């Protein structure tokens, strides 16, 4: 090979090497650039990682700080909690689900003072065993084993009942254990020693109070008896004397004696009722009763007092309100008597209106509103609550003349509250007062009264009454029956408006401006043939009314709508009953050897040890056709009942040798089979429970002294056998 050739090859090789070097340098530069980029990226990642690590370290540090602070707070709270628990005077302990004590305060552990074993870590069964072995707890009638078994059974219950333990030192502990959801138990040991001792003192005080209350009740009952016994003589003899021939002056004296005695009885009854209410011994007896009849009876009872003061007394009973309810009629009458009597007492001129309204409900019966409105002296508004207090009266110059205990309204309020109702008063000085009460009473079915369907020919009624309230009530009642009413306030107006003629005319007896002739007489002289009904305010004087010859009937005020509707129906019926002449004597149809049975005389036996009371009884029944025998004590009464078998026995309860209850028991024991003598108790005891006790002893009825002639006569008539003569001989 030539030199030039070799030189050319070397040159070519050198050029190839240079190109290769340049290529490798280019690749190296590219690799360096790439490495630089990776290095920068890695540097960024390292920086970010370091930042993140620093953040995590900061967070960890904060967490550790927070955790430390939380632990400190928990420790502080736990320390404070236990410090608080340690300050408790009562014991506190905590047991786990395995019945091991986790913790307890010193008050809990102090019960076991001196027993080192009792501390956190002891199990509950062992705790009970220590309590019995060391004599810490008084197991009473149970043995130690039985007591522990009872306590274990209680402990294992899902909700252990509280239990009271008595310790050796007469301390009383009430254990209250509460089981948690995981089986842990929190146990509280409450020291109730002071409470137990206080309850013992309370029971002792209660026994003393009950003893004092029984003594008070016995005292009131005895005082009632001792006062009523002589009052029976005073009022009874005054009642008998009033029926005899007396001069006006003598009659005034007798009425004064009787009224004073009645006033004393009202005071006695108020004190007895108030004492029963205060002792919470008043019992309401629920039974069916007629409210409208009840209101009317009370009004009729007080009508003489209204007539004496020339006051009008009116009743406005809601036409759409039932009359039969369930309740205590005796207490309802007492409430009405107090309110109406109070209205009459403080009213000198005008009227007293009893208004009854209500709202019926099928679910709750009826809500009844009763108001008693008067035109009396009234009272200041600021005294409205004062008068319902005990022994309270409005003291001013106007009412100093009115006597009383101040208990009537207090008793009334208590009775209404016991019935679940309330009472109020609206009043103005010089214009009158309105006392009202509201009670809810169940409706008794069936209703005793419905508005009548009057004859079709009764379309127009004239009412002649100078009292606007009275005529308004009548007008409302008649309008409800689709009857046209024509109201006239004077006799002159009535005479001018007789055309067209009314179907019925209702005239007030005390109508002014009639002159020498009563309005009914003037109407008859003018040719009026329509039935005329006179309304009389005179108690018991309806037949003595001066207009009686000219009217068809006389009705007593306050007017009963039942009596009015019944009278109108009878007077306007198509076939009016005509008076019948006396029938001729009928010939006897009894055979010659038979004699018509003659009714016998009723026989009465009265057991009464008090001579004055025997005299009062004898005078009260002196006009009756009866055979009367007295016994001075229970022994004589038993003997007389066995000898004569009287038709009726009046038995005094408080008698020497043998009292009325024992005498009644002996009479009942010796009665032949199928024979029963009615025995009525005569007693000066007026407590409600006295009657129940007497009826339970075998007596048939009960009368409280002082006796009333009318009530006594009604009682005798009630028990009169059918084969005896009438009590009042026919004229």
Buried (B, 14 or more C-beta within 10 A) or exposed (E): EEEEEEEEEEEEEEEEEEEEEEEEEEEEEEEEEEEEEEEEEEEEEEEEEEEEEEEEEEEEEEEEEEEEEEEEEEEEEEEEEEEEBEEBEBBBBBBBEEBBBEEBBEBBBEBBEEBEEBEEEBBBEBBBBBBBEBEBBBBEEBEBEEBBEBBBEBBEEEEBEEEEBBBEEEBBBBBBBEBEEEEBBEBBBBBBBEEBEEEEEEEEEEEEEEEEBEEEBEEBBEBBBEBBBBBBBBBBBBBBBBEEEBEEEEBEEBBEBBEEBBEBBBBBBBBBBBBBBEBEEBEEEBEBBBBBBBBBBBBBBBBEBBBEBEBBBBBBBBEEBBBBBBBBBBBBBBBBBBBBBBBBBBBEEBBBBBBBBBEBEEEEBBBBBBBBBBBBBBBEEEBBEBBBEBEBBBEEEBBEEEEBBBBBBBBBBBBBBBBEBEBBBBBEBEEBBBBBBBBBBBBBEEEBBEEEEBBEEBBBBBBBBBBEBBBBBBBEBBEEBEBEBBBBBBBEEBBEBBEEEBBBBBBBBBBEEBEEBBBBBBBBEEEBEBBBBBBBBBBEEBEEBEBBEBBBBBBBBBBBBBBBBEBBBBBBEEEEEEEEEEEEEEEEEEEEEEEEEEEEEBBBBBBBBBEBBBBBBBBBBEEBBBBBBBBBBBBBBBEBBEEEEBBBBBBBBBBEEBBBBBBBBBBBEEBEEEEEBBBBBBBBBBBBEBBEBBEEBBBBBBBBBBBBBEEBBEBBEEBBEEEBBEBEEEE
